[in-house]
Amino acid sequence: MKTISEIVKLGPVIPVLAFDSAEQGEHVSRALHAGGVKVLEITLRTAAGLEAIRRASELADDIVVGVGTITKPEQCALAKQAGAKFGVSPGLTKEMHQAAVDAGLPLLPGVMTPTDIIVALELGYEIVKFFPAQQAGGVPMLQAFHGPFPTLRFCPTGGITAETAPNFLKLPNVVCVGGSWLTPKAALAAQDWAAVTRLAQAASSLAR
């Protein structure tokens, strides 16, 4: 089982994905992997989430599929059973932390404020998701966090684009970013999987 520290090193961008169907999820996951993306975050924002995780997990030996938008502790075990190798949540409670531990699901918890960060540190987290990144202060906020929390590392997610991602990735306390720009709605509607692969290739080549 890979740790969060190992997972975030597998690529500069973790695509944040929501699928209308498991079939769509399978096509997109394959296209992203063809573009060099090794880590996927498939969210539970749609009913297709768990089945999409199950299918994506079986595509290749080197693909690491995580479950996103965990908002209830019981979702940790369900996602683990579906094949998820890690979980991502927009926030963190002690109950959610314990549920992830009990399920054997490495967790990347969301934080937005100094209080959130202190709670995460008290629970032993060294890497967290900064969410919603752009709306919560973006690069300047992460720079400000570095002073009081010098050892903590972030995966900022929310409102980040292909154009702004490099500004986040150059920060010393950022290990990767999460983003949905790799799967534009127009490409999904047209089933233009080649376009998704091209965006994945560009994202995978970003420096950090």
C-alpha positions as CSV (number, residue, x, y, z in Angstrom):
1,M,0.0,0.0,0.0
2,K,1.4,3.4,-1.1
3,T,1.4,6.3,1.4
4,I,0.2,9.7,0.5
5,S,3.8,10.9,0.4
6,E,4.6,8.3,-2.2
7,I,1.4,8.9,-4.2
8,V,1.8,12.7,-4.6
9,K,5.3,12.2,-6.0
10,L,3.9,10.2,-9.0
11,G,3.0,13.3,-10.9
12,P,2.6,17.1,-10.7
13,V,-1.1,17.1,-11.3
14,I,-3.9,14.8,-9.9
15,P,-7.0,15.1,-12.1
16,V,-10.2,15.6,-10.2
17,L,-12.9,13.7,-12.0
18,A,-16.7,13.3,-11.9
19,F,-18.3,11.0,-14.4
20,D,-21.8,10.7,-15.8
21,S,-21.3,7.0,-16.2
22,A,-18.8,4.2,-15.4
23,E,-18.3,3.8,-19.2
24,Q,-17.3,7.4,-19.5
25,G,-15.0,7.0,-16.6
26,E,-13.3,4.0,-18.1
27,H,-12.6,5.9,-21.4
28,V,-11.3,9.0,-19.6
29,S,-9.2,7.1,-17.2
30,R,-7.6,5.2,-20.1
31,A,-7.0,8.5,-22.0
32,L,-5.4,10.1,-19.0
33,H,-3.1,7.2,-18.4
34,A,-2.1,7.2,-22.0
35,G,-1.0,10.8,-21.5
36,G,1.3,9.8,-18.6
37,V,-1.0,10.4,-15.6
38,K,-0.5,7.8,-13.0
39,V,-2.8,9.1,-10.2
40,L,-6.5,9.8,-10.5
41,E,-9.0,11.2,-8.1
42,I,-12.5,10.0,-9.0
43,T,-15.1,11.8,-6.9
44,L,-18.3,10.6,-5.4
45,R,-20.2,13.6,-6.7
46,T,-22.1,11.3,-9.1
47,A,-23.7,7.9,-8.7
48,A,-21.1,6.4,-11.1
49,G,-18.2,7.2,-8.8
50,L,-17.7,3.8,-7.1
51,E,-18.1,1.7,-10.3
52,A,-15.7,4.1,-12.1
53,I,-13.1,3.6,-9.4
54,R,-13.5,-0.1,-9.7
55,R,-13.0,-0.1,-13.5
56,A,-10.1,2.4,-13.5
57,S,-8.3,0.4,-10.9
58,E,-8.2,-2.5,-13.3
59,L,-6.8,-0.6,-16.3
60,A,-3.1,-0.9,-15.5
61,D,-0.7,-2.0,-12.8
62,D,0.9,1.4,-12.4
63,I,-2.3,3.4,-12.1
64,V,-3.2,4.7,-8.6
65,V,-6.9,5.5,-8.2
66,G,-8.2,7.5,-5.3
67,V,-11.7,8.5,-4.2
68,G,-12.5,12.1,-3.9
69,T,-15.2,14.2,-2.2
70,I,-15.3,12.0,0.9
71,T,-17.8,13.8,3.2
72,K,-19.0,10.9,5.3
73,P,-16.9,8.5,7.4
74,E,-18.6,5.4,6.0
75,Q,-17.5,6.3,2.5
76,C,-14.0,5.3,3.3
77,A,-14.7,1.6,3.6
78,L,-17.0,1.6,0.5
79,A,-14.3,3.2,-1.6
80,K,-11.6,0.8,-0.3
81,Q,-13.8,-2.1,-1.3
82,A,-14.2,-0.6,-4.8
83,G,-10.5,-0.5,-5.2
84,A,-9.5,3.0,-4.2
85,K,-5.9,3.2,-3.0
86,F,-6.3,6.6,-1.2
87,G,-9.0,9.1,-0.3
88,V,-9.4,12.8,-0.6
89,S,-11.8,14.9,1.5
90,P,-12.7,18.6,1.4
91,G,-12.4,18.8,5.2
92,L,-11.4,16.7,8.2
93,T,-13.0,15.4,11.4
94,K,-11.7,13.0,14.0
95,E,-14.4,10.6,12.9
96,M,-13.4,10.7,9.3
97,H,-9.7,10.3,10.2
98,Q,-10.5,7.2,12.3
99,A,-12.8,5.7,9.5
100,A,-9.9,6.1,7.0
101,V,-7.5,4.4,9.4
102,D,-9.9,1.6,10.1
103,A,-10.5,1.1,6.3
104,G,-6.7,1.1,5.6
105,L,-7.3,4.0,3.3
106,P,-4.5,6.7,3.2
107,L,-6.2,10.1,3.4
108,L,-5.4,13.5,1.9
109,P,-7.6,15.7,4.0
110,G,-8.8,19.2,3.0
111,V,-7.9,22.3,5.0
112,M,-8.6,26.0,4.5
113,T,-7.7,27.8,7.7
114,P,-4.9,27.7,10.3
115,T,-7.3,26.0,12.7
116,D,-7.9,23.2,10.1
117,I,-4.2,22.8,9.7
118,I,-3.6,22.5,13.4
119,V,-6.3,19.8,13.7
120,A,-4.6,17.9,10.8
121,L,-1.2,18.2,12.3
122,E,-2.5,16.9,15.7
123,L,-3.9,13.9,13.9
124,G,-0.5,13.2,12.3
125,Y,-0.9,14.5,8.7
126,E,2.1,15.8,6.9
127,I,0.5,16.4,3.5
128,V,-3.0,18.0,3.1
129,K,-5.2,19.3,0.4
130,F,-5.7,23.2,0.4
131,F,-9.3,23.6,-0.8
132,P,-10.8,25.6,-2.4
133,A,-7.3,26.9,-3.3
134,Q,-8.0,29.8,-5.6
135,Q,-11.0,31.0,-3.8
136,A,-9.3,30.7,-0.4
137,G,-6.3,32.9,-1.2
138,G,-4.3,31.0,-3.7
139,V,-0.5,31.4,-3.9
140,P,-0.3,34.2,-1.4
141,M,-2.2,32.2,1.2
142,L,0.1,29.2,0.8
143,Q,3.1,31.5,1.1
144,A,1.7,32.8,4.3
145,F,1.1,29.3,5.7
146,H,4.8,28.4,5.1
147,G,5.9,30.6,8.0
148,P,3.9,29.1,10.9
149,F,3.7,25.6,9.3
150,P,7.1,25.1,7.7
151,T,7.0,21.3,7.6
152,L,3.5,20.9,6.1
153,R,3.1,20.2,2.4
154,F,0.1,20.9,0.3
155,C,-1.9,19.7,-2.7
156,P,-3.9,22.8,-3.6
157,T,-7.1,22.1,-5.4
158,G,-10.0,24.2,-6.6
159,G,-10.0,26.8,-9.3
160,I,-6.6,25.9,-10.6
161,T,-6.0,26.0,-14.4
162,A,-3.3,24.9,-16.8
163,E,-2.1,28.6,-16.8
164,T,-2.0,29.0,-13.0
165,A,-0.8,25.5,-12.0
166,P,3.0,26.4,-12.5
167,N,2.6,29.3,-10.0
168,F,1.5,26.8,-7.3
169,L,4.0,24.1,-8.2
170,K,7.0,26.4,-7.8
171,L,6.1,27.0,-4.1
172,P,8.4,25.1,-1.7
173,N,5.4,23.8,0.3
174,V,3.5,22.5,-2.7
175,V,4.0,18.8,-3.8
176,C,1.4,18.7,-6.5
177,V,-1.9,20.2,-7.5
178,G,-5.4,18.9,-8.2
179,G,-7.4,20.1,-11.2
180,S,-10.3,19.4,-13.4
181,W,-9.0,21.2,-16.5
182,L,-7.7,17.9,-18.0
183,T,-11.3,16.8,-18.7
184,P,-13.1,19.8,-20.3
185,K,-16.9,19.3,-20.7
186,A,-16.7,19.9,-24.4
187,A,-14.2,17.0,-24.9
188,L,-16.3,14.7,-22.7
189,A,-19.4,15.5,-24.6
190,A,-17.7,14.9,-27.9
191,Q,-16.0,11.8,-26.6
192,D,-12.7,13.3,-27.7
193,W,-10.4,11.1,-25.7
194,A,-7.4,12.2,-27.8
195,A,-7.9,15.7,-26.5
196,V,-7.9,14.4,-22.9
197,T,-4.6,12.5,-23.6
198,R,-3.0,15.7,-25.0
199,L,-4.0,17.7,-21.9
200,A,-2.7,14.9,-19.7
201,Q,0.7,14.9,-21.5
202,A,1.0,18.7,-21.0
203,A,0.1,18.4,-17.3
204,S,2.5,15.5,-16.7
205,S,5.4,17.6,-18.1
206,L,4.9,20.5,-15.7
207,A,7.9,21.3,-13.5
208,R,7.8,21.3,-9.8
